Amino acid sequence: MIRNKLRAIHAVAALLMLAAVTTTSTGGARAQATDANTIVMKDFDFTPMVMTVKAGATVTWKNLDGEPHTVVSPDGVFRSHALDQGDTFTFRFDKPGTYKYICSIHPKMMAAIIVQ
């Protein structure tokens, strides 16, 4: 079931990237983040759902929900503990590729990092 959901993310990644570029230029989704490489967890979603970074970049996730969330890559590359409201998790992406991840507590929360 999770694999099917992750495949769906991959299938729509190009559309989501286009939407992220559009909302970034108008101050949309990324306006919630405190810096360019921060992903927020709010309303049981990751925002932005797809982020593109250069190899060597560090990405930070911040939980703004009142419920705990995790950041877990199904392939085991990274895994946070349960993050309470206001907690953060940081990971450095050294190798190019697409890194899909979910919240293991709320598996409908899915997103991806594309490292160039």
C-alpha positions in Angstrom: 0.0 0.0 0.0 2.8 2.4 0.9 4.7 1.5 -2.3 1.6 2.3 -4.4 1.3 5.7 -2.7 5.0 6.4 -3.2 4.7 5.4 -6.9 1.9 8.0 -7.1 4.2 10.7 -5.8 6.8 9.8 -8.4 4.1 9.9 -11.2 3.0 13.4 -10.2 6.4 14.8 -9.2 6.8 16.9 -12.3 3.4 18.5 -11.8 4.1 19.1 -8.2 7.4 20.7 -9.0 5.7 23.0 -11.5 3.1 23.9 -8.9 5.9 24.5 -6.3 7.7 26.9 -8.7 4.5 28.7 -9.4 3.6 29.1 -5.7 7.1 30.1 -4.8 7.1 33.0 -7.3 3.8 34.2 -5.8 4.8 33.7 -2.1 2.6 30.6 -1.7 3.7 27.3 -0.1 7.3 28.2 0.6 6.2 31.3 2.5 5.4 29.1 5.5 9.0 27.9 5.7 11.6 29.9 7.5 14.3 29.3 4.9 14.7 27.8 1.4 15.4 24.3 2.7 12.8 24.0 5.4 9.7 21.7 5.0 6.9 22.3 7.4 4.4 19.7 8.7 1.1 21.4 9.1 -2.5 20.2 8.7 -1.2 16.6 8.2 0.8 17.6 5.1 4.4 18.2 4.2 4.9 21.7 2.6 6.3 21.7 0.0 5.5 18.2 -1.1 8.5 18.1 -3.5 11.7 20.0 -2.9 14.7 20.2 -5.2 18.1 20.8 -3.7 21.8 20.5 -4.7 23.9 17.6 -3.5 25.4 18.5 -0.1 22.3 20.5 1.0 20.8 20.2 4.4 17.0 20.0 4.7 15.1 20.7 7.9 11.6 19.5 8.7 9.6 21.4 11.3 6.4 20.1 12.9 3.8 22.9 13.3 0.9 20.5 14.0 -0.3 19.7 17.5 0.1 16.0 16.7 3.5 14.2 16.5 4.9 13.3 13.1 7.9 11.5 11.7 10.1 11.8 8.6 10.9 8.3 7.3 12.4 7.1 4.0 11.1 3.6 3.2 14.6 2.6 2.0 16.1 3.4 5.4 18.3 6.4 4.3 16.9 8.6 7.1 14.5 8.3 9.9 13.4 10.8 12.6 12.0 10.1 16.0 8.5 11.3 16.7 8.6 15.1 16.4 6.2 17.0 18.7 4.9 20.5 17.8 7.9 22.9 17.3 10.5 20.0 17.0 12.8 19.8 14.0 14.7 17.1 12.1 17.6 17.8 9.8 19.3 15.6 7.2 22.1 16.3 4.7 21.6 14.9 1.2 25.1 14.1 -0.3 24.1 12.0 -3.2 21.9 12.9 -6.2 18.6 11.1 -6.5 15.0 11.1 -5.5 14.3 10.5 -1.8 10.7 9.7 -1.0 9.5 9.9 2.5 6.4 9.5 4.7 5.2 10.1 8.2 5.1 6.6 9.7 2.4 7.7 12.2 0.2 9.1 9.4 1.2 7.3 6.2 -1.1 9.4 4.0 1.5 12.2 4.5 4.0 11.6 1.6 6.5 13.8 -0.1 9.9 13.7 -1.9 13.3 15.4 -2.0 15.0 15.6 -5.4 18.8 16.0 -5.1 20.6 17.2 -8.2 
